Amino acid sequence: MRNSSSTSKYIIEVDRSKCISVANCVAIAGDVFELDGEQIAIIKEPDPKTKTYTSDDDTIMLAARSCPTQAIIIKDRETGQQLFP
């Protein structure tokens, strides 16, 4: 599991054991998620210059909600509270 950039209000994690390679997350937020060589979702590094993603927080949440196995975990960066799933 890797976390997102510090500019997002979310901490993003991927539970690789739950990913079944549907790639909805990649289709919705391709600048945040990609499939690795094992065809399992990972979180991309943000833009090295801006340390941000093109996708906004709403799009990141939509990508998480699109995962049929709920492999993407979204937490509030300030409180650590799990927001999804």
Residue frames as qw, qx, qy, qz and C-alpha x, y, z in Angstrom:
[[0.000, 0.889, 0.458, 0.000, 0.00, 0.00, 0.00],
 [0.400, 0.068, 0.001, 0.914, 1.20, 3.52, -0.82],
 [0.006, 0.723, 0.459, -0.516, -0.27, 6.86, 0.11],
 [0.403, 0.786, 0.334, 0.329, -1.28, 9.72, -2.15],
 [0.354, 0.435, -0.124, 0.819, 0.30, 13.16, -2.37],
 [0.249, -0.353, -0.573, 0.696, 0.12, 15.42, 0.64],
 [0.150, 0.037, -0.107, -0.982, -1.98, 17.97, -1.26],
 [0.479, -0.321, -0.677, -0.457, -5.04, 15.71, -1.40],
 [0.500, -0.452, 0.321, -0.665, -7.41, 15.75, 1.54],
 [0.969, -0.089, -0.011, -0.231, -7.30, 11.94, 1.33],
 [0.264, -0.480, 0.831, 0.095, -4.86, 9.21, 2.17],
 [0.834, 0.297, -0.222, -0.408, -5.29, 6.58, -0.55],
 [0.355, -0.393, 0.848, -0.010, -4.39, 2.95, -0.03],
 [0.744, 0.220, -0.451, -0.440, -4.82, -0.14, -2.19],
 [0.696, -0.283, 0.631, -0.194, -5.37, -3.54, -0.62],
 [0.293, 0.461, -0.722, -0.425, -3.59, -5.58, -3.26],
 [0.153, 0.008, 0.983, -0.099, -5.05, -8.83, -1.93],
 [0.421, 0.523, 0.589, -0.450, -8.54, -7.63, -2.91],
 [0.298, 0.603, -0.308, -0.672, -7.74, -6.27, -6.39],
 [0.721, 0.210, 0.659, 0.044, -9.10, -8.39, -9.26],
 [0.326, -0.167, 0.523, 0.769, -7.75, -6.24, -12.13],
 [0.322, 0.732, 0.600, -0.019, -11.05, -4.75, -13.31],
 [0.419, 0.022, 0.160, 0.893, -9.25, -1.38, -13.70],
 [0.033, -0.860, -0.472, -0.189, -12.26, 0.89, -13.14],
 [0.418, -0.791, -0.039, 0.445, -9.97, 3.02, -10.99],
 [0.454, -0.185, 0.448, 0.748, -7.54, 3.40, -13.89],
 [0.189, 0.552, 0.622, 0.523, -10.34, 4.35, -16.29],
 [0.200, -0.906, -0.369, -0.064, -11.65, 7.02, -13.90],
 [0.260, -0.936, 0.225, 0.075, -8.42, 8.38, -12.40],
 [0.909, 0.309, -0.058, 0.273, -5.58, 7.18, -14.62],
 [0.260, 0.736, -0.362, 0.509, -3.20, 9.78, -13.24],
 [0.509, -0.577, 0.456, -0.448, -3.62, 8.27, -9.75],
 [0.807, -0.141, 0.557, -0.138, -3.97, 4.53, -10.40],
 [0.521, 0.510, -0.600, -0.329, -2.36, 2.04, -12.75],
 [0.987, -0.119, 0.069, -0.088, -2.01, -1.72, -12.99],
 [0.268, -0.703, 0.637, 0.171, 1.44, -3.10, -12.32],
 [0.280, 0.392, -0.823, -0.301, 3.13, -6.04, -14.03],
 [0.064, 0.115, 0.971, -0.199, 0.94, -8.44, -12.07],
 [0.227, -0.434, -0.559, -0.670, -2.16, -6.53, -13.24],
 [0.408, -0.616, -0.588, 0.329, -2.86, -5.35, -9.69],
 [0.031, 0.922, 0.161, 0.351, -3.75, -1.72, -8.94],
 [0.583, -0.249, -0.241, 0.735, -1.09, 0.56, -7.52],
 [0.012, -0.954, -0.200, 0.223, -1.01, 4.25, -6.76],
 [0.625, 0.538, 0.026, 0.565, 1.14, 6.32, -9.09],
 [0.417, -0.343, -0.191, 0.820, 3.49, 8.96, -7.83],
 [0.198, 0.894, 0.312, -0.254, 2.06, 12.48, -8.21],
 [0.516, 0.791, -0.023, 0.329, 3.53, 14.96, -10.66],
 [0.731, -0.163, -0.245, 0.615, 7.13, 15.49, -9.46],
 [0.214, 0.343, -0.008, 0.915, 7.02, 19.26, -9.97],
 [0.395, -0.472, -0.072, -0.785, 3.67, 20.05, -8.36],
 [0.004, 0.079, -0.905, 0.418, 3.39, 16.98, -6.06],
 [0.558, 0.236, 0.372, -0.703, -0.28, 16.76, -7.07],
 [0.374, 0.252, 0.859, 0.244, -2.56, 14.66, -9.24],
 [0.147, -0.123, -0.420, -0.887, -4.69, 15.98, -12.07],
 [0.445, -0.478, -0.715, -0.252, -7.72, 14.17, -10.63],
 [0.264, -0.519, 0.273, -0.766, -9.47, 16.06, -7.86],
 [0.210, -0.157, 0.841, -0.473, -10.60, 14.50, -4.59],
 [0.720, 0.226, 0.271, -0.597, -14.14, 13.85, -5.87],
 [0.724, 0.455, -0.450, -0.255, -12.74, 11.91, -8.83],
 [0.183, 0.371, -0.871, 0.264, -10.45, 9.91, -6.55],
 [0.463, 0.002, 0.674, -0.575, -13.43, 8.99, -4.36],
 [0.782, 0.367, -0.039, -0.503, -15.44, 8.02, -7.45],
 [0.532, 0.458, -0.710, -0.055, -12.59, 5.76, -8.56],
 [0.089, -0.218, 0.872, -0.429, -12.54, 4.10, -5.14],
 [0.612, 0.173, 0.464, -0.617, -16.31, 3.60, -5.16],
 [0.712, 0.443, -0.323, -0.438, -16.09, 2.04, -8.64],
 [0.154, 0.391, -0.905, 0.063, -13.95, -0.85, -7.39],
 [0.761, -0.199, -0.425, -0.448, -16.13, -3.98, -7.26],
 [0.767, -0.178, -0.558, 0.262, -14.09, -5.50, -4.42],
 [0.339, -0.928, -0.015, -0.152, -13.58, -2.29, -2.43],
 [0.847, -0.011, -0.111, 0.520, -9.81, -2.69, -2.68],
 [0.276, 0.486, -0.082, 0.825, -9.26, 1.08, -2.53],
 [0.443, -0.634, -0.518, 0.365, -9.31, 2.57, 0.94],
 [0.141, 0.662, 0.053, 0.734, -9.85, 6.30, 1.42],
 [0.505, -0.540, -0.480, 0.472, -9.00, 8.00, 4.71],
 [0.019, -0.983, -0.098, -0.155, -9.29, 11.61, 5.82],
 [0.606, 0.424, -0.336, 0.583, -5.76, 13.03, 5.89],
 [0.135, -0.608, 0.313, -0.717, -6.41, 15.25, 8.94],
 [0.695, -0.399, 0.305, -0.515, -8.27, 12.81, 11.18],
 [0.013, -0.310, 0.949, 0.048, -7.17, 9.43, 9.84],
 [0.632, 0.208, 0.549, -0.505, -10.84, 8.38, 9.78],
 [0.241, 0.057, 0.861, 0.445, -11.64, 5.81, 7.12],
 [0.410, 0.355, 0.041, -0.839, -14.16, 7.32, 4.69],
 [0.849, 0.320, -0.152, -0.391, -14.45, 4.41, 2.24],
 [0.477, -0.355, -0.663, -0.455, -15.26, 1.58, 2.31]]
